[in-house]
Amino acid sequence: MAKKTWTVLELIDWTRAYLAERGFENARLETELLLGHALNLPRIELYLNYNRQMDEDELKRYKVLLKRRLAGEPVQYVTGTAAFMLSDFEVGPNVLIPRPETEALTEVAIELLEEAGLRRRQRGARAVESGQRPDDGPEALLADVGTGSGVIAVTLAQEFPGARVLATDSSADALEVAARNAGAAGVGDRVEFLEGELLKPLFAEVAKGKLLALVSNPPYVASGQIEQLPPEVRDFEPRRALDGGPDGLDCLRAIAQDGAALLVPDGVIVLEVGDGQAEAVAAMLGESFGSSEIRTDYAGRDRIVVGRRPGQR
Ligand SMILES: C[S@@+](CC[C@H](N)C(=O)[O-])C[C@H]1O[C@@H](n2cnc3c(N)ncnc32)[C@H](O)[C@@H]1O
């Protein structure tokens, strides 16, 4: 009997229905991401290839990817790529998959840095008009603590051509991924990677009082709640990226207590927190800084807390 042949469109339709039946929420998107990866094509180009016949090797590659997804592995690990603020970043089992709330965190940091006078990159025609060069803007030192795949550090370095970013993590494996992402984004020369526990590498490398901003999305899930996380998270994402100790606040507490000493006057700490943690973290930052502010993510949840070191009078 002749083997069934598949066009790209037939395979998209079949897989979408198969995944949807099994409860996958974003069946069409995930199908396209997997197929694009198997064919080494950007997702958008699948549309130009709807009638193309898949060859045997392509089908084999696709089947392997689909099987991994059906076994519950997040699609970003299967394809090795995650989207963050309009860019694609390499991800893998050693790093957390970046989340939308971390995009909101990064946007708050960008807004505060612009307010502090740091010059943001111009895009398109405005860049040409302004004559902005990549090295324009005041020198500023920023830090991303627990950088993982490096999404926050790399985005800040891209947005602020005059900034240098120190990106720390206790995982050397994560730092390797982050360094590749910085290189791919063209900011490898302005992001420095430091291995170590929370703020220790910053205190070792940076004289106190030098950072304009310290941004962090640290682990904040209470140890006892890890087992209740969805299997896709619990079984595939690195535990050290999730586990924030008995009440989830171990890392946030340490950063809130000691981070202020690293900042310039008027420098800011911008922290992502878990659901229900904002008040407690705001109180911690309030103790170090005298005041603090809670900001919301795109879903309107209190997930970002800001502290500002008082300025010089
Ligand atoms: C929630 S993930 C955030 C990753 C990335 N910044 C993001 O937002 O997608 C936390 C990161 O902190 C790192 N980490 C956990 N405990 C740490 C510690 N005590 N010191 C330094 N880094 C730590 C983990 O390896 C992980 O990469």
The ligand as an SDF file (V2000), in Angstrom:
LIG
                    3D

 27 29  0  0  0  0  0  0  0  0999 V2000
   12.6290   32.8280   37.9910 C   0  0  0  0  0  0  0  0  0  0  0  0
   14.1620   32.5350   37.1640 S   0  0  0  0  0  0  0  0  0  0  0  0
   14.2740   34.0190   36.1850 C   0  0  0  0  0  0  0  0  0  0  0  0
   15.0530   33.8700   34.9150 C   0  0  0  0  0  0  0  0  0  0  0  0
   14.9720   35.0940   33.9980 C   0  0  0  0  0  0  0  0  0  0  0  0
   15.4840   36.2710   34.6580 N   0  0  0  0  0  0  0  0  0  0  0  0
   13.5530   35.3290   33.5530 C   0  0  0  0  0  0  0  0  0  0  0  0
   12.9310   36.2640   34.0710 O   0  0  0  0  0  0  0  0  0  0  0  0
   13.0490   34.5980   32.6920 O   0  0  0  0  0  0  0  0  0  0  0  0
   15.3050   32.7670   38.4690 C   0  0  0  0  0  0  0  0  0  0  0  0
   16.7740   32.6090   38.1380 C   0  0  0  0  0  0  0  0  0  0  0  0
   17.5080   32.8410   39.3410 O   0  0  0  0  0  0  0  0  0  0  0  0
   18.5370   31.8870   39.4640 C   0  0  0  0  0  0  0  0  0  0  0  0
   18.7730   31.6870   40.9090 N   0  0  0  0  0  0  0  0  0  0  0  0
   18.0520   30.9490   41.7810 C   0  0  0  0  0  0  0  0  0  0  0  0
   18.5680   31.0490   43.0160 N   0  0  0  0  0  0  0  0  0  0  0  0
   19.6310   31.8730   42.9190 C   0  0  0  0  0  0  0  0  0  0  0  0
   20.5670   32.3810   43.8640 C   0  0  0  0  0  0  0  0  0  0  0  0
   20.4940   32.0540   45.1470 N   0  0  0  0  0  0  0  0  0  0  0  0
   21.5400   33.1910   43.4150 N   0  0  0  0  0  0  0  0  0  0  0  0
   21.6100   33.5440   42.0970 C   0  0  0  0  0  0  0  0  0  0  0  0
   20.7420   33.1150   41.1720 N   0  0  0  0  0  0  0  0  0  0  0  0
   19.7630   32.2970   41.5750 C   0  0  0  0  0  0  0  0  0  0  0  0
   18.0460   30.6440   38.7810 C   0  0  0  0  0  0  0  0  0  0  0  0
   19.1240   29.8530   38.3280 O   0  0  0  0  0  0  0  0  0  0  0  0
   17.1950   31.2420   37.6530 C   0  0  0  0  0  0  0  0  0  0  0  0
   17.9540   31.3610   36.4810 O   0  0  0  0  0  0  0  0  0  0  0  0
  1  2  1  0
  2  3  1  0
  2 10  1  0
  3  4  1  0
  4  5  1  0
  5  6  1  0
  5  7  1  0
  7  8  2  0
  7  9  1  0
 10 11  1  0
 11 12  1  0
 11 26  1  0
 12 13  1  0
 13 14  1  0
 13 24  1  0
 14 15  1  0
 14 23  1  0
 15 16  2  0
 16 17  1  0
 17 18  1  0
 17 23  2  0
 18 19  1  0
 18 20  2  0
 20 21  1  0
 21 22  2  0
 22 23  1  0
 24 25  1  0
 24 26  1  0
 26 27  1  0
M  CHG  2   2   1   9  -1
M  END
$$$$
